[in-house]
Amino acid sequence: MQEDYYIGAYWGPRKETALECARRAELLLRGLARCDSSFSQWYRAGRGFPRELPGHPVQPEVKELEQLFLRSRNRTDVGKEVIEDLGFSRIMWNAKQTATDLHLSCGKYSPWGGPNVCLLKPPGQGPVRERLLRVPVLAEVLTCMVTAWDPDFAMASSSEMVDLVEKRGSEVRMGWLTYLSRRLGKLPPLPAPVRIEPVGKLGWLLVLSPEPMTASNPEHVAFTARIRELLDRAGLIERPQPGPASE
């Protein structure tokens, strides 16, 4: 069975303007373009784009990204007033078929609206998927996400593995590769073959295996669960429910 892999970065309530989010998104898009040639151009939905293209081309420029975020704001059903604390969101993709999807949700500071997210979903098949699902590329993509968004945690995994290992819906998720911010606490000793790499002064990147970790392999599931348990004992897995964000 082919598993559904994704790369995601997550952080709690953080009030940021469309301009601040646009600067982060520009940094992300320029970084992703260096990770793989398929990330050199992204597209968005909208009327009037040329039929030969996957959508409207998105330029990695702060002014354009700021306007895209401003147009994405949530509004009330009655009166169409902007709901400020739900921030901004945008979905992009890079091809008509076998596309990689990029979902951004940022600037959200409501304690009840779910986390801020940067989520990248590789295509289900094809050469791009094969290139992306390798440790060096995944590590580079995760580092780009972390550098741009400074999340609480980030990971690369299959949905099937997360379903098997996760115990609480709001916890830090473990994956084949996992990033943990220093804000979460102190990293405990971890067994081989886990490789630990610092990501600047922001946190650590844990690589559980040089080979793909799959939910169909019981040894992979057991090892991922073991690392999750060690991190949980160190207080790095449980995420406290956020209170009201300060203005």
C-alpha contacts under 8 A as a table, 3 or more apart, distances in Angstrom:
res1	aa1	res2	aa2	distance
1	M	216	S	7.82
3	E	158	S	5.94
3	E	159	S	7.31
3	E	160	E	6.65
3	E	214	T	7.55
3	E	215	A	7.80
4	D	124	G	7.16
4	D	158	S	5.06
4	D	159	S	5.64
4	D	160	E	7.02
5	Y	121	K	6.83
5	Y	122	P	6.99
5	Y	156	A	7.14
5	Y	157	S	5.38
5	Y	158	S	3.89
5	Y	159	S	6.21
6	Y	119	L	7.24
6	Y	120	L	5.91
6	Y	121	K	4.64
6	Y	122	P	6.44
6	Y	156	A	5.77
6	Y	157	S	5.84
6	Y	158	S	6.14
6	Y	159	S	7.39
7	I	119	L	5.85
7	I	120	L	5.14
7	I	121	K	6.41
7	I	138	L	7.93
7	I	142	L	7.30
7	I	154	A	7.45
7	I	155	M	5.72
7	I	156	A	4.31
7	I	157	S	6.70
8	G	117	V	7.01
8	G	118	C	5.65
8	G	119	L	4.32
8	G	120	L	6.21
8	G	142	L	7.99
8	G	154	A	5.43
8	G	155	M	5.54
8	G	156	A	6.54
9	A	117	V	5.69
9	A	118	C	5.09
9	A	119	L	6.39
9	A	142	L	7.86
9	A	145	M	6.70
9	A	146	V	7.26
9	A	151	P	5.96
9	A	152	D	7.68
9	A	153	F	5.92
9	A	154	A	3.98
9	A	155	M	6.57
10	Y	115	P	6.26
10	Y	116	N	5.71
10	Y	117	V	4.74
10	Y	118	C	6.66
10	Y	151	P	5.35
10	Y	152	D	6.01
10	Y	153	F	5.69
10	Y	154	A	6.06
11	W	14	R	7.85
11	W	115	P	5.77
11	W	116	N	5.27
11	W	117	V	6.69
11	W	150	D	7.85
11	W	151	P	4.63
11	W	152	D	4.84
11	W	153	F	6.90
12	G	109	Y	7.68
12	G	114	G	7.95
12	G	115	P	5.16
12	G	116	N	6.08
12	G	152	D	7.31
12	G	242	P	7.55
13	P	107	G	7.68
13	P	108	K	5.68
13	P	109	Y	4.02
13	P	110	S	6.19
13	P	111	P	6.24
13	P	115	P	6.70
13	P	116	N	6.95
13	P	242	P	7.64
13	P	245	A	6.75
14	R	106	C	7.89
14	R	107	G	5.77
14	R	108	K	5.84
14	R	109	Y	4.92
14	R	116	N	7.94
14	R	245	A	7.86
15	K	85	D	7.48
15	K	87	G	7.68
15	K	107	G	5.00
15	K	108	K	5.88
15	K	109	Y	5.00
15	K	247	E	7.90
16	E	19	L	7.97
16	E	20	E	5.87
16	E	21	C	6.49
16	E	87	G	7.74
16	E	106	C	7.62
16	E	107	G	4.42
16	E	108	K	7.42
17	T	20	E	5.14
17	T	21	C	6.26
17	T	107	G	6.34
18	A	21	C	5.09
18	A	22	A	5.97
18	A	66	E	5.28
18	A	67	Q	7.78
18	A	69	F	5.81
18	A	70	L	6.14
18	A	88	F	7.26
18	A	107	G	7.33
19	L	22	A	4.94
19	L	23	R	6.29
19	L	62	V	7.25
19	L	63	K	7.85
19	L	66	E	5.23
20	E	23	R	5.25
20	E	24	R	6.50
21	C	24	R	5.11
21	C	25	A	6.08
21	C	66	E	7.36
21	C	69	F	7.91
21	C	106	C	6.58
21	C	107	G	6.66
22	A	25	A	4.92
22	A	26	E	6.02
22	A	62	V	5.27
22	A	63	K	7.56
22	A	65	L	5.10
22	A	66	E	4.96
22	A	69	F	7.41
23	R	26	E	5.18
23	R	27	L	6.37
23	R	62	V	5.63
24	R	27	L	5.16
24	R	28	L	6.26
24	R	148	A	5.00
24	R	149	W	6.17
25	A	28	L	4.92
25	A	29	L	6.11
25	A	60	P	7.75
25	A	62	V	7.99
25	A	65	L	7.37
25	A	148	A	6.92
26	E	29	L	5.23
26	E	30	R	6.14
26	E	60	P	5.10
26	E	61	E	6.04
26	E	62	V	6.11
26	E	65	L	7.45
27	L	30	R	5.39
27	L	31	G	6.08
27	L	144	C	7.94
27	L	148	A	5.67
28	L	31	G	5.08
28	L	32	L	6.06
28	L	144	C	5.88
28	L	145	M	6.11
28	L	147	T	7.85
28	L	148	A	5.39
29	L	32	L	5.09
29	L	33	A	6.24
29	L	39	F	7.79
29	L	60	P	6.15
30	R	33	A	5.24
30	R	34	R	6.91
30	R	60	P	6.79
31	G	34	R	5.41
31	G	35	C	6.78
31	G	141	V	7.89
31	G	144	C	5.60
32	L	35	C	4.98
32	L	36	D	6.78
32	L	39	F	5.87
32	L	40	S	7.52
32	L	141	V	6.39
32	L	144	C	6.64
33	A	36	D	5.89
33	A	37	S	6.28
33	A	38	S	7.51
33	A	39	F	4.75
33	A	40	S	4.56
33	A	41	Q	7.79
34	R	37	S	7.15
34	R	39	F	7.81
34	R	40	S	7.83
35	C	39	F	7.41
35	C	137	V	6.43
35	C	140	E	6.38
35	C	141	V	6.41
36	D	39	F	5.64
36	D	40	S	7.53
36	D	132	L	7.84
36	D	137	V	7.86
37	S	40	S	5.61
38	S	41	Q	7.17
38	S	94	N	6.98
38	S	128	V	7.30
39	F	42	W	6.87
39	F	94	N	6.70
41	Q	57	P	7.08
41	Q	58	V	7.13
41	Q	59	Q	7.77
41	Q	94	N	6.08
42	W	57	P	5.99
42	W	58	V	5.47
42	W	59	Q	7.72
42	W	92	M	6.08
42	W	93	W	5.46
42	W	94	N	4.58
42	W	95	A	7.87
43	Y	54	P	6.43
43	Y	55	G	5.03
43	Y	56	H	5.15
43	Y	57	P	4.46
43	Y	58	V	5.25
43	Y	92	M	5.36
43	Y	93	W	5.35
43	Y	94	N	5.88
43	Y	95	A	7.86
44	R	54	P	7.98
44	R	55	G	5.28
44	R	56	H	5.18
44	R	57	P	6.59
44	R	58	V	6.67
44	R	91	I	6.68
44	R	92	M	4.95
44	R	93	W	6.71
45	A	55	G	5.57
45	A	56	H	6.32
45	A	92	M	7.73
46	G	49	F	6.98
46	G	55	G	7.17
46	G	56	H	6.79
49	F	53	L	7.17
49	F	55	G	5.65
49	F	56	H	5.30
50	P	53	L	5.56
50	P	55	G	7.27
50	P	56	H	7.75
51	R	54	P	7.41
51	R	55	G	7.88
53	L	56	H	7.47
53	L	96	K	7.30
54	P	93	W	7.91
54	P	94	N	7.30
54	P	95	A	5.60
54	P	96	K	4.68
58	V	64	E	7.85
58	V	65	L	7.96
59	Q	64	E	6.89
59	Q	65	L	7.70
60	P	64	E	7.57
60	P	65	L	7.03
61	E	64	E	5.59
61	E	65	L	6.18
62	V	65	L	5.16
62	V	66	E	5.92
63	K	66	E	5.18
63	K	67	Q	6.45
64	E	67	Q	5.27
64	E	68	L	6.33
65	L	68	L	5.00
65	L	69	F	6.20
66	E	69	F	5.21
66	E	70	L	6.21
67	Q	70	L	5.02
67	Q	71	R	6.22
68	L	71	R	5.25
68	L	72	S	6.37
68	L	90	R	7.47
69	F	72	S	5.04
69	F	73	R	6.81
69	F	88	F	5.48
69	F	89	S	6.34
69	F	90	R	6.74
70	L	73	R	5.81
70	L	88	F	7.02
72	S	88	F	5.70
72	S	89	S	5.68
72	S	90	R	6.57
73	R	82	V	6.50
73	R	83	I	7.21
73	R	84	E	7.72
73	R	86	L	7.57
73	R	87	G	6.37
73	R	88	F	5.08
73	R	89	S	6.97
74	N	82	V	5.93
74	N	83	I	5.56
74	N	84	E	7.76
74	N	86	L	6.64
74	N	87	G	7.48
74	N	88	F	7.35
75	R	80	K	4.99
75	R	81	E	5.06
75	R	82	V	4.39
75	R	83	I	5.34
76	T	79	G	6.37
76	T	80	K	4.73
76	T	81	E	5.27
76	T	82	V	6.59
76	T	83	I	6.72
77	D	80	K	5.69
78	V	81	E	7.60
83	I	86	L	5.90
83	I	87	G	7.64
84	E	87	G	5.88
85	D	107	G	7.70
85	D	108	K	5.44
85	D	109	Y	5.04
85	D	110	S	5.00
86	L	107	G	7.26
86	L	108	K	4.63
86	L	109	Y	6.45
86	L	110	S	6.04
86	L	113	G	6.54
87	G	105	S	7.31
87	G	106	C	5.81
87	G	107	G	4.37
87	G	108	K	4.04
87	G	109	Y	7.04
88	F	104	L	7.97
88	F	105	S	5.72
88	F	106	C	5.43
88	F	107	G	6.03
88	F	108	K	6.95
89	S	103	H	7.52
89	S	104	L	5.35
89	S	105	S	4.29
89	S	106	C	6.36
90	R	103	H	6.02
90	R	104	L	5.22
90	R	105	S	6.68
91	I	101	D	7.25
91	I	102	L	5.74
91	I	103	H	4.58
91	I	104	L	6.33
92	M	101	D	5.90
92	M	102	L	5.09
92	M	103	H	6.52
93	W	99	A	6.11
93	W	100	T	5.62
93	W	101	D	4.50
93	W	102	L	5.97
94	N	99	A	5.60
94	N	100	T	5.88
94	N	101	D	7.02
95	A	98	T	6.75
95	A	99	A	4.68
95	A	100	T	7.22
96	K	99	A	6.30
98	T	123	P	5.00
98	T	124	G	6.82
98	T	125	Q	6.87
98	T	126	G	7.23
99	A	122	P	7.05
99	A	123	P	5.31
100	T	120	L	6.97
100	T	121	K	5.53
100	T	122	P	4.53
100	T	123	P	5.17
101	D	119	L	7.99
101	D	120	L	5.69
101	D	121	K	5.15
101	D	122	P	6.71
101	D	123	P	7.85
102	L	118	C	7.36
102	L	119	L	5.73
102	L	120	L	4.59
102	L	121	K	6.57
103	H	117	V	7.46
103	H	118	C	5.82
103	H	119	L	5.03
103	H	120	L	6.45
104	L	116	N	7.88
104	L	117	V	5.81
104	L	118	C	4.76
104	L	119	L	6.55
105	S	108	K	7.41
105	S	116	N	5.19
105	S	117	V	5.03
105	S	118	C	6.49
106	C	116	N	5.04
106	C	117	V	6.55
107	G	116	N	7.23
108	K	113	G	7.56
108	K	115	P	7.62
108	K	116	N	6.21
109	Y	113	G	7.95
109	Y	245	A	6.15
110	S	113	G	5.48
110	S	114	G	7.91
110	S	244	P	7.10
110	S	245	A	6.80
111	P	114	G	7.20
111	P	242	P	5.52
111	P	243	G	5.98
111	P	244	P	5.67
111	P	245	A	6.70
118	C	145	M	7.29
122	P	128	V	7.64
122	P	129	R	5.81
122	P	132	L	7.37
123	P	126	G	7.26
123	P	128	V	7.23
123	P	129	R	5.71
124	G	129	R	6.83
125	Q	128	V	7.70
125	Q	129	R	5.78
125	Q	130	E	7.68
126	G	129	R	5.58
126	G	130	E	6.56
127	P	130	E	4.96
127	P	131	R	6.17
128	V	131	R	5.12
128	V	132	L	6.13
129	R	132	L	5.14
129	R	133	L	6.10
130	E	133	L	5.52
130	E	134	R	7.40
131	R	134	R	6.34
131	R	137	V	7.45
132	L	137	V	5.71
132	L	138	L	6.30
133	L	137	V	7.18
133	L	138	L	6.53
133	L	212	P	7.39
134	R	137	V	5.64
134	R	138	L	6.07
134	R	211	E	7.56
134	R	212	P	7.29
135	V	138	L	5.11
135	V	139	A	5.84
135	V	177	L	7.98
135	V	207	V	7.86
135	V	210	P	6.20
135	V	211	E	7.39
135	V	212	P	7.94
136	P	139	A	5.23
136	P	140	E	6.25
137	V	140	E	5.07
137	V	141	V	6.18
138	L	141	V	5.07
138	L	142	L	6.07
138	L	156	A	7.09
138	L	177	L	7.75
139	A	142	L	5.14
139	A	143	T	6.06
139	A	177	L	7.39
139	A	205	L	7.89
140	E	143	T	5.05
140	E	144	C	6.23
141	V	144	C	5.10
141	V	145	M	6.35
142	L	145	M	5.08
142	L	146	V	6.12
142	L	154	A	7.02
142	L	155	M	7.28
142	L	156	A	7.78
142	L	179	Y	7.66
143	T	146	V	5.05
143	T	147	T	5.97
143	T	199	V	6.89
144	C	147	T	5.21
144	C	148	A	6.12
145	M	148	A	5.24
145	M	149	W	5.95
145	M	150	D	7.62
146	V	149	W	5.39
146	V	150	D	4.91
146	V	151	P	6.02
146	V	154	A	7.50
147	T	150	D	5.87
150	D	181	S	7.89
150	D	202	L	7.25
151	P	154	A	6.89
151	P	181	S	6.98
152	D	180	L	6.39
152	D	181	S	5.14
152	D	183	R	7.16
152	D	184	L	7.16
153	F	172	V	6.70
153	F	173	R	7.90
153	F	178	T	7.30
153	F	179	Y	5.25
153	F	180	L	4.69
153	F	181	S	5.90
154	A	173	R	7.83
154	A	178	T	5.73
154	A	179	Y	4.83
154	A	180	L	6.82
155	M	173	R	7.05
155	M	174	M	6.66
155	M	175	G	5.45
155	M	176	W	7.34
155	M	177	L	5.44
155	M	178	T	4.23
155	M	179	Y	5.96
156	A	175	G	5.44
156	A	176	W	5.82
156	A	177	L	5.16
156	A	178	T	6.53
157	S	161	M	6.74
157	S	162	V	7.09
157	S	174	M	7.79
157	S	175	G	4.59
157	S	176	W	5.27
157	S	177	L	6.98
157	S	213	M	7.70
158	S	161	M	5.29
158	S	162	V	6.51
158	S	175	G	7.62
158	S	214	T	7.25
158	S	215	A	7.49
159	S	162	V	5.13
159	S	163	D	6.20
160	E	163	D	5.17
160	E	164	L	6.47
160	E	215	A	5.82
161	M	164	L	5.18
161	M	165	V	6.21
161	M	175	G	7.49
161	M	214	T	6.69
161	M	215	A	4.69
161	M	221	V	6.88
162	V	165	V	5.25
162	V	166	E	5.50
162	V	173	R	7.00
162	V	174	M	7.04
162	V	175	G	7.09
163	D	166	E	5.77
164	L	215	A	7.52
164	L	221	V	7.34
165	V	174	M	7.58
165	V	221	V	7.12
165	V	224	T	7.16
165	V	225	A	5.54
165	V	228	R	7.84
166	E	169	G	7.28
166	E	171	E	7.58
166	E	173	R	6.62
166	E	174	M	7.60
167	K	171	E	7.70
168	R	171	E	5.49
170	S	238	E	7.45
170	S	239	R	6.25
171	E	237	I	5.57
171	E	238	E	4.91
171	E	239	R	5.25
172	V	236	L	7.43
172	V	237	I	4.79
172	V	238	E	6.38
172	V	239	R	6.61
173	R	178	T	7.86
173	R	237	I	7.45
174	M	177	L	7.60
174	M	178	T	5.98
174	M	224	T	7.06
174	M	228	R	6.27
175	G	178	T	5.47
175	G	208	L	7.93
175	G	224	T	7.19
176	W	207	V	6.34
176	W	208	L	5.54
176	W	209	S	6.84
176	W	212	P	7.09
176	W	213	M	5.56
176	W	224	T	7.66
177	L	205	L	6.99
177	L	206	L	5.58
177	L	207	V	4.65
177	L	208	L	6.21
178	T	205	L	5.70
178	T	206	L	5.10
178	T	207	V	6.71
179	Y	203	G	7.01
179	Y	204	W	5.56
179	Y	205	L	4.36
179	Y	206	L	6.15
180	L	184	L	7.00
180	L	203	G	5.57
180	L	204	W	5.44
180	L	205	L	6.62
181	S	184	L	5.73
181	S	185	G	7.85
181	S	202	L	5.82
181	S	203	G	4.23
181	S	204	W	6.60
182	R	185	G	5.66
182	R	186	K	6.91
182	R	202	L	6.05
182	R	203	G	4.69
182	R	204	W	7.46
183	R	203	G	7.97
184	L	235	G	7.76
184	L	236	L	5.62
185	G	234	A	7.84
185	G	235	G	7.03
185	G	236	L	6.16
186	K	234	A	7.34
186	K	236	L	7.79
187	L	231	L	7.43
187	L	234	A	7.26
187	L	236	L	7.83
188	P	230	L	7.46
188	P	231	L	6.95
188	P	234	A	6.50
190	L	194	V	6.64
190	L	227	I	7.21
190	L	230	L	7.61
191	P	194	V	6.08
192	A	195	R	7.38
193	P	208	L	6.42
193	P	209	S	6.26
194	V	206	L	6.53
194	V	207	V	5.54
194	V	208	L	4.44
194	V	209	S	6.35
195	R	206	L	5.69
195	R	207	V	5.02
195	R	208	L	6.49
195	R	209	S	7.77
196	I	204	W	6.50
196	I	205	L	5.71
196	I	206	L	4.74
196	I	207	V	6.49
197	E	204	W	5.60
197	E	205	L	5.05
197	E	206	L	6.52
198	P	201	K	7.22
198	P	202	L	7.82
198	P	203	G	5.96
198	P	204	W	4.45
198	P	205	L	6.09
199	V	202	L	5.81
199	V	203	G	5.40
199	V	204	W	5.48
199	V	205	L	6.55
200	G	203	G	6.97
207	V	210	P	7.20
208	L	224	T	7.52
209	S	212	P	6.94
209	S	213	M	6.95
213	M	217	N	7.75
213	M	220	H	5.77
213	M	221	V	7.97
214	T	217	N	5.62
214	T	220	H	6.28
214	T	221	V	7.36
215	A	218	P	6.99
215	A	220	H	6.84
215	A	221	V	5.90
216	S	221	V	7.98
217	N	220	H	5.33
217	N	221	V	6.46
218	P	221	V	5.06
218	P	222	A	6.09
219	E	222	A	5.12
219	E	223	F	6.09
220	H	223	F	5.21
220	H	224	T	6.10
221	V	224	T	5.23
221	V	225	A	6.11
222	A	225	A	5.10
222	A	226	R	6.11
223	F	226	R	4.95
223	F	227	I	6.32
224	T	227	I	5.25
224	T	228	R	6.19
225	A	228	R	4.96
225	A	229	E	6.17
226	R	229	E	5.09
226	R	230	L	6.38
227	I	230	L	5.14
227	I	231	L	6.23
228	R	231	L	5.19
228	R	232	D	6.00
228	R	237	I	7.38
229	E	232	D	4.92
229	E	233	R	6.19
230	L	233	R	5.23
230	L	234	A	6.48
231	L	234	A	5.01
231	L	235	G	6.43
231	L	236	L	5.35
231	L	237	I	6.13
232	D	235	G	5.03
232	D	236	L	5.43
232	D	237	I	4.74
232	D	238	E	6.81
233	R	236	L	7.55
235	G	238	E	6.51
236	L	239	R	7.94
242	P	245	A	7.86
